[in-house]
Amino acid sequence: MLAVVRRAERNDLPALATLTVEVHRLHFSARPDYFRADDQDSLEASVQRVFEDSACTLWVAEEIEKVVAYAAVRVRRTEADPYRLARTWWEVDQLCVAESQRKRGVARSLLNTIGNEARRAGVSSLELACWAFNHDAQRAFARLGFVPMVTRFELPLGGTRD
């Protein structure tokens, strides 16, 4: 059964918060030097802020009327400068598929719908970032047709983060 994809509604927020905690724990376990330990109340408040942000659209994928994934999409624009052309793109700022639903086509359904909406809006590019430790997500994005655009490097210097 393919997931039904739609724009998020206010009553989806508890499910989105649960998914946010799940994906945050993955990030924290891989990079505790960078991410904070999860604080459910703060993560829930963060989802609420994204939902209310007019520059962001939240999409959900549901199966049997249960939200199993979401994506937060932002419209991005840059002006022309001496190095680059002006452009507009949609950035998938957050993406989470419930662990129990991975490798079932849910992310494909979600990203295909978002990509189709972007094309209808005249946008030529859908972009996202993925942490270097998240090899499963990188493989999934490659299977969906995403190609690397920039590689960002880090040189840990041993200091504390503020």
FENQUI-V248621 format. One record per residue. RES is the residue in one small letter. PHI is phi in radians with two decimals (999 if undefined). OMEGA is omega in radians with two decimals (NA if undefined). NEAR is the number of other C-alpha atoms within 8 Angstrom. Layout:
res:RES phi:PHI omega:OMEGA near:NEAR
res:RES phi:PHI omega:OMEGA near:NEAR
//
This chain:
res:m phi:999 omega:3.12 near:3
res:l phi:-1.39 omega:3.11 near:7
res:a phi:-1.20 omega:3.01 near:11
res:v phi:-1.57 omega:-3.11 near:8
res:v phi:-1.94 omega:3.14 near:11
res:r phi:-2.68 omega:3.04 near:7
res:r phi:-1.25 omega:-3.12 near:8
res:a phi:-1.21 omega:3.06 near:9
res:e phi:-2.10 omega:-3.10 near:6
res:r phi:-0.95 omega:-3.11 near:6
res:n phi:-1.23 omega:3.06 near:5
res:d phi:-1.46 omega:-2.99 near:9
res:l phi:-0.99 omega:3.10 near:11
res:p phi:-1.04 omega:3.12 near:8
res:a phi:-1.16 omega:3.12 near:8
res:l phi:-1.14 omega:3.11 near:12
res:a phi:-1.09 omega:3.11 near:12
res:t phi:-1.08 omega:3.11 near:8
res:l phi:-1.14 omega:3.12 near:14
res:t phi:-1.08 omega:3.10 near:12
res:v phi:-1.07 omega:-3.13 near:11
res:e phi:-1.06 omega:-3.10 near:9
res:v phi:-1.26 omega:3.11 near:9
res:h phi:-1.13 omega:3.12 near:9
res:r phi:-1.09 omega:3.06 near:10
res:l phi:-1.07 omega:-3.14 near:8
res:h phi:-1.14 omega:-3.13 near:10
res:f phi:-1.10 omega:-3.12 near:13
res:s phi:-1.14 omega:-3.14 near:7
res:a phi:-1.45 omega:-3.06 near:7
res:r phi:-2.40 omega:3.12 near:8
res:p phi:-1.15 omega:3.07 near:10
res:d phi:-1.32 omega:-3.06 near:4
res:y phi:-2.03 omega:-3.07 near:7
res:f phi:-1.70 omega:3.08 near:8
res:r phi:-1.39 omega:3.00 near:6
res:a phi:-1.07 omega:-3.04 near:7
res:d phi:-1.20 omega:3.05 near:9
res:d phi:-2.20 omega:-3.00 near:6
res:q phi:-0.91 omega:-3.12 near:8
res:d phi:-1.09 omega:3.13 near:6
res:s phi:-1.15 omega:3.13 near:7
res:l phi:-1.16 omega:3.09 near:12
res:e phi:-1.11 omega:3.11 near:12
res:a phi:-1.12 omega:3.11 near:8
res:s phi:-1.11 omega:3.11 near:8
res:v phi:-1.08 omega:3.11 near:12
res:q phi:-1.05 omega:3.13 near:9
res:r phi:-1.10 omega:3.12 near:8
res:v phi:-1.11 omega:-3.14 near:10
res:f phi:-1.04 omega:-3.09 near:10
res:e phi:-1.50 omega:-3.11 near:6
res:d phi:-1.35 omega:-3.08 near:8
res:s phi:-1.18 omega:3.13 near:5
res:a phi:-1.53 omega:-3.05 near:6
res:c phi:-2.26 omega:3.04 near:11
res:t phi:-2.10 omega:3.07 near:12
res:l phi:-1.71 omega:3.09 near:12
res:w phi:-2.04 omega:3.06 near:14
res:v phi:-2.20 omega:2.98 near:14
res:a phi:-2.04 omega:3.14 near:15
res:e phi:-2.29 omega:3.05 near:12
res:e phi:-2.26 omega:-3.10 near:11
res:i phi:0.86 omega:3.07 near:4
res:e phi:1.04 omega:3.07 near:5
res:k phi:-2.12 omega:3.12 near:6
res:v phi:-1.21 omega:-3.11 near:12
res:v phi:-2.06 omega:3.14 near:13
res:a phi:-2.86 omega:3.02 near:16
res:y phi:-2.64 omega:3.04 near:16
res:a phi:-2.45 omega:3.03 near:13
res:a phi:-1.87 omega:-3.04 near:13
res:v phi:-2.09 omega:3.12 near:13
res:r phi:-2.02 omega:3.01 near:11
res:v phi:-1.45 omega:3.14 near:10
res:r phi:-2.09 omega:3.10 near:8
res:r phi:-2.45 omega:2.96 near:8
res:t phi:-2.28 omega:3.06 near:7
res:e phi:-1.47 omega:3.06 near:7
res:a phi:-1.14 omega:3.03 near:9
res:d phi:-2.48 omega:-3.10 near:7
res:p phi:-1.07 omega:-3.06 near:4
res:y phi:-1.86 omega:-3.01 near:5
res:r phi:-2.32 omega:3.03 near:6
res:l phi:-1.40 omega:3.00 near:7
res:a phi:-1.16 omega:3.10 near:9
res:r phi:-2.78 omega:3.06 near:8
res:t phi:-2.24 omega:3.10 near:11
res:w phi:-2.54 omega:3.03 near:12
res:w phi:-1.82 omega:3.14 near:13
res:e phi:-1.94 omega:3.03 near:11
res:v phi:-1.39 omega:-3.02 near:13
res:d phi:-1.40 omega:3.09 near:10
res:q phi:-2.46 omega:3.08 near:8
res:l phi:-2.58 omega:3.10 near:9
res:c phi:-2.52 omega:2.99 near:10
res:v phi:-2.04 omega:3.11 near:12
res:a phi:-0.91 omega:-3.09 near:10
res:e phi:-0.92 omega:-3.11 near:5
res:s phi:-1.23 omega:-3.09 near:4
res:q phi:-1.92 omega:-3.10 near:9
res:r phi:-1.25 omega:3.13 near:10
res:k phi:1.14 omega:3.12 near:5
res:r phi:-2.20 omega:3.12 near:5
res:g phi:1.60 omega:-3.11 near:9
res:v phi:-1.16 omega:3.13 near:15
res:a phi:-1.09 omega:3.11 near:9
res:r phi:-1.04 omega:3.12 near:8
res:s phi:-1.05 omega:-3.12 near:13
res:l phi:-1.09 omega:-3.09 near:16
res:l phi:-1.25 omega:3.06 near:8
res:n phi:-1.11 omega:3.13 near:8
res:t phi:-1.10 omega:3.13 near:9
res:i phi:-1.10 omega:3.11 near:9
res:g phi:-1.07 omega:3.10 near:9
res:n phi:-1.11 omega:3.09 near:8
res:e phi:-1.13 omega:3.12 near:8
res:a phi:-1.10 omega:3.11 near:13
res:r phi:-1.05 omega:3.11 near:9
res:r phi:-1.06 omega:3.13 near:7
res:a phi:-1.46 omega:3.13 near:6
res:g phi:1.43 omega:-3.14 near:6
res:v phi:-1.54 omega:-3.04 near:11
res:s phi:-1.69 omega:-3.05 near:8
res:s phi:-2.58 omega:2.99 near:8
res:l phi:-1.99 omega:-3.06 near:11
res:e phi:-2.23 omega:3.03 near:9
res:l phi:-2.71 omega:3.08 near:7
res:a phi:-2.02 omega:-3.13 near:6
res:c phi:-2.50 omega:3.12 near:7
res:w phi:-1.13 omega:-3.09 near:5
res:a phi:-1.03 omega:-3.12 near:5
res:f phi:-1.31 omega:-3.01 near:5
res:n phi:-1.59 omega:-3.08 near:8
res:h phi:-1.11 omega:3.12 near:7
res:d phi:-1.07 omega:3.13 near:6
res:a phi:-1.14 omega:3.14 near:8
res:q phi:-1.07 omega:3.11 near:9
res:r phi:-1.11 omega:3.13 near:8
res:a phi:-1.10 omega:-3.13 near:8
res:f phi:-1.12 omega:3.10 near:10
res:a phi:-1.10 omega:3.10 near:9
res:r phi:-1.09 omega:-3.14 near:7
res:l phi:-1.49 omega:3.07 near:7
res:g phi:1.76 omega:3.08 near:6
res:f phi:-1.26 omega:3.10 near:8
res:v phi:-2.18 omega:3.13 near:6
res:p phi:-1.05 omega:-3.10 near:5
res:m phi:-2.09 omega:-3.13 near:4
res:v phi:-2.47 omega:2.99 near:4
res:t phi:-2.00 omega:-3.12 near:5
res:r phi:-1.83 omega:-3.12 near:4
res:f phi:-1.89 omega:3.12 near:4
res:e phi:-2.26 omega:3.02 near:4
res:l phi:-2.03 omega:-3.14 near:4
res:p phi:-1.13 omega:-3.09 near:5
res:l phi:-1.92 omega:3.04 near:4
res:g phi:1.48 omega:3.11 near:4
res:g phi:-1.39 omega:3.09 near:5
res:t phi:-1.59 omega:3.10 near:4
res:r phi:-1.56 omega:3.10 near:4
res:d phi:-1.49 omega:NA near:2
//
